[in-house]
Amino acid sequence: MRAEVRTAARVVLGAVVLGAVGGIVWGLLAPPIQAIVVTAGRAAPVTGESDHEFDAVAIFACVSAVVAVLTAVGAWRLARPRGPVLYGGILLGSVTGAATMAVIGEGVARLRHPHVQAPQVDELIALAPGIGTAMVLIVAPMIASLAILVLAIFNPRDDLDAADERVHEAELAR
């Protein structure tokens, strides 16, 4: 049981690292929102630019899905034994990886598009994108769960290849 918990902890750590990389990618890909300053301290999005709020969420969801699949498939390929403890590690790792991705991604986006101090009226400014809604954080655990489900369904062995290869070879030799 201790080995399973250590493996699950490694999966969580790996998912957080992948989430950090995904956050950097999202922070670089997410488009800024162009706004025009209408009064001191108040800006309005330029026509059509509010669509970039959706673009930022959609890009986050796509990058999050890629990170989730990499986490699930990587854990499946590298970890033995497979079972509920490993799945718990994948699920917890996907949740923490998505949260890490959001924090780091928004930080990178703010670095790319810093807040303008005292802009002039009618000045065009670029606002840093955000994830918009916390609901997008559920994409990673859902996709990781789906990936594990597919991997388990298409596994030809009843034990999900949890046993050592020598055990399988001994069974085939009988």
C-alpha positions in Angstrom: 0.0 0.0 0.0 2.9 2.4 0.7 4.3 1.9 -2.8 0.8 2.7 -4.2 0.6 5.9 -2.2 4.1 7.0 -3.2 3.2 6.3 -6.9 0.0 8.4 -6.5 2.0 11.2 -4.9 4.5 11.2 -7.9 1.5 11.3 -10.3 0.1 14.4 -8.4 3.5 16.0 -8.5 3.9 15.3 -12.3 0.4 16.7 -12.9 1.3 19.9 -11.1 4.4 20.3 -13.2 2.5 19.6 -16.4 -0.1 22.1 -15.2 2.6 24.7 -14.7 3.9 24.2 -18.2 0.3 24.3 -19.5 -0.2 27.6 -17.6 2.8 29.1 -19.3 1.5 27.9 -22.7 -2.0 29.3 -22.0 -0.6 32.6 -20.7 1.4 33.0 -24.0 -1.5 31.9 -26.3 -4.5 33.7 -24.6 -5.3 36.9 -26.5 -5.6 40.2 -24.7 -8.8 42.2 -24.6 -8.4 45.5 -26.4 -10.3 48.3 -24.6 -10.6 52.0 -25.0 -10.5 54.3 -22.0 -13.8 56.2 -21.8 -13.3 58.1 -18.5 -10.6 58.2 -15.9 -10.5 54.7 -14.4 -13.1 53.2 -16.7 -12.5 51.3 -20.0 -14.9 49.7 -22.5 -14.0 46.8 -24.7 -13.6 47.6 -28.4 -16.4 46.1 -30.5 -15.7 42.4 -31.1 -12.9 42.3 -28.5 -15.2 40.9 -25.8 -15.1 37.6 -27.9 -11.5 37.2 -26.6 -12.9 36.5 -23.2 -14.5 33.4 -24.7 -11.3 32.7 -26.6 -9.2 32.7 -23.4 -11.6 30.2 -21.7 -11.7 28.0 -24.8 -7.9 28.0 -25.1 -7.6 27.2 -21.4 -10.0 24.3 -21.8 -8.1 22.9 -24.7 -4.7 23.2 -23.1 -6.2 21.7 -19.9 -7.5 18.7 -21.9 -4.1 18.1 -23.3 -2.5 18.3 -19.9 -5.1 15.9 -18.5 -4.6 13.3 -21.3 -0.8 13.5 -20.8 -1.2 13.0 -17.1 -3.6 10.1 -17.4 -1.7 8.3 -20.1 1.7 9.0 -18.5 0.5 7.6 -15.2 -1.0 4.6 -16.9 2.1 3.8 -18.8 4.6 4.4 -16.0 2.8 3.3 -12.9 2.4 -0.2 -11.5 0.2 -1.3 -9.7 -3.0 0.2 -11.2 -6.1 0.6 -9.1 -8.1 3.0 -7.1 -5.1 4.6 -5.4 -3.5 5.5 -8.7 -6.8 6.8 -10.1 -7.2 8.9 -6.9 -3.7 10.3 -7.6 -4.6 11.0 -11.2 -7.8 12.8 -10.2 -6.2 14.8 -7.4 -3.3 15.6 -9.7 -5.7 16.8 -12.4 -7.5 19.1 -10.0 -4.3 20.6 -8.6 -2.7 20.7 -12.0 -5.7 22.7 -13.4 -5.5 25.1 -10.4 -1.8 25.5 -10.9 -2.3 26.1 -14.6 -4.9 28.9 -13.8 -2.6 30.7 -11.3 0.6 30.5 -13.4 -1.3 31.2 -16.7 -2.9 34.3 -15.3 0.4 35.4 -13.9 2.1 35.0 -17.3 -0.8 36.8 -19.0 -0.4 39.8 -16.5 3.4 39.8 -17.3 2.7 40.0 -21.0 0.0 42.6 -20.7 0.8 44.7 -17.6 -1.8 47.1 -16.1 -1.5 50.6 -17.6 -1.0 53.3 -14.9 -3.2 56.4 -15.5 -4.2 55.9 -19.1 -5.5 58.9 -21.0 -9.1 59.1 -22.2 -9.6 57.6 -25.7 -6.3 55.6 -25.3 -6.4 52.0 -26.5 -5.1 49.6 -23.9 -4.6 45.8 -23.7 -6.2 44.1 -20.7 -4.7 40.8 -19.5 -7.0 37.8 -20.2 -8.3 35.6 -17.4 -9.9 32.2 -17.2 -13.3 33.9 -16.8 -15.0 31.2 -14.8 -13.9 28.6 -12.3 -16.1 26.0 -14.1 -13.3 25.5 -16.7 -11.2 23.9 -14.0 -13.4 20.8 -14.1 -12.2 20.0 -17.7 -8.9 18.4 -16.6 -10.4 15.9 -14.1 -13.2 15.0 -16.5 -10.8 14.4 -19.4 -8.3 12.5 -17.2 -11.2 10.3 -15.9 -12.4 9.7 -19.5 -8.8 8.8 -20.6 -8.4 6.3 -17.7 -11.8 4.8 -18.5 -10.8 4.3 -22.2 -7.4 2.8 -21.2 -9.1 0.4 -18.8 -11.7 -0.6 -21.2 -9.3 -1.5 -24.0 -6.8 -3.3 -21.7 -6.8 -7.0 -22.6 -5.9 -8.2 -19.1 -8.3 -8.6 -16.2 -5.8 -7.1 -13.7 -5.2 -4.1 -16.0 -1.5 -5.1 -16.3 -1.0 -4.4 -12.7 1.1 -7.5 -12.1 4.7 -7.8 -13.0 5.4 -9.0 -16.6 7.1 -12.1 -15.2 3.8 -13.2 -13.7 2.1 -12.8 -17.1 4.9 -14.8 -18.8 4.5 -17.6 -16.2 0.8 -17.7 -16.9 1.4 -18.0 -20.6 3.9 -20.8 -20.1 1.3 -23.0 -18.4 
